[in-house]
Amino acid sequence: MEKLQLWLLVLAGLLGAVTQEDLYQKMFVFQKDPSDAHVVVKPEPEWPLQNFTVCLRYFTDLTRPYNLFSYAAKAQDNEILLFKPKPRQ
């Protein structure tokens, strides 16, 4: 059931990206320690990106390091990486 919920959230995010809507007031919820959980949003702009904005709010009980955001480019998987190395910092 949890996997179904996760896929529905991913699908909702992708549908928003395809229809050129933003993800304002949308959320992705991972209910267990998601060491491999992720969301992929692949917009297909008509021209190369010159800039973009990341706005996020998060809450977690994790006590290990984790990624908040990763931007992949052709040359490098983690071209931009927001990484939280220490909890509560």
N, C-alpha and C positions, 0 to 999 in steps of 0.2 A: 504493500500500500504506500509506503514511504517513497519507493522508487517511482511509483505512478505520480505522486504529488510533485516530486522533483522534475520529472519529465514535463508535466503540465506547466510548471513555472518556466522551464527552459523554452518550451513551445510558445508560451505567452510573450516572453522576451523577444524571441526571434520574430514572431508575427509583428510585434511593435516595430522592430528594426526594418522589416520588409516594407511595411506600409508607411515608412518615413515618420513614424511617431516617436517622440522621445520616451524615455523610461521614467518620467516624472511620477512620483508616488507609486512606483512599482517596487516589488521586493522579491528577493530570493531567500528562502528559508531552508537551512540545512539543520535537521533536528538532532543528528548524532555527530560525533567527532568526524568531520568530513575530510580525512586526510587525502582523499582522492576526489572529492566532490568539486565540481567547477561548472561554470556557465560560459558558453561561447556565444558571443554576439558578433556576427560578420556582416556589417553593412557593406553594400556595394555602391560607393559613391560614383558619380559620373566623372569625377576628376580626382587626382591624388589629394589626399588630406594634407593641408598645410598646418592645421592646428586642431586641437580638440580639447574639451573640458571633461574632467572627471569630478563628479560630486558624489560623495558616498557618506553614509552613516552606518556604523556597524556596532554590534554588541556580541560578545562572546564570553564563554567561560573557559576557553582554551588556556592552557598554561604552557604551551609549547610555541615556538616561532611559527608564523604563518604568513602567507601572501594576502594582501588586500586587493591588489590589482596588478595585472600584467598585460602589457601591450606587445604583441608580436609583430615583427616586421619580416620582410623577406630575408634580410641579412642575419637577424638574431631573434630567437624566441622571446626573450625578455628585454626587448629594446627599452621599455620603461617598466620599472618594477617598484611597487610600493610594498615593502616587506616589514613586518612587525617582528623584530628579533626577540624582544622581551615583553612578557605580559605586564599589563598595568603600567606601562611607561609611555 
